[in-house]
Amino acid sequence: MAQPRFVHNEPGRFDCRFTSVTIKDCPSIVLKGMEGNSRRTRNAGRLRKLVESVVEDVPEC
C-alpha cells in the first residue's frame, strides 16, 4: 500500500525541532501520569497524498 510522504512546505524546507518539557505534579486529568522531564518534537511540512483511501483514514483536527 502506498503511504503519504512529507514534501517541502511553502518556505521550501522541512522543519523539525526538539525541545525538553518538564511537567509538574498537578491535579489536571489531561497531564495525569506525565510528570517529569520529557523530550518532544515539532515537525512542519506538507503531506503529499498518494492514495485517496489513505487520506480518508486521517482524522480531522
Buried (B, 14 or more C-beta within 10 A) or exposed (E): EEEBEEEEEEEEEEEEEEEEEEBEEEEEEEEEEEEEEEEEEEEEBEEEBEEEEBEEEEEEE
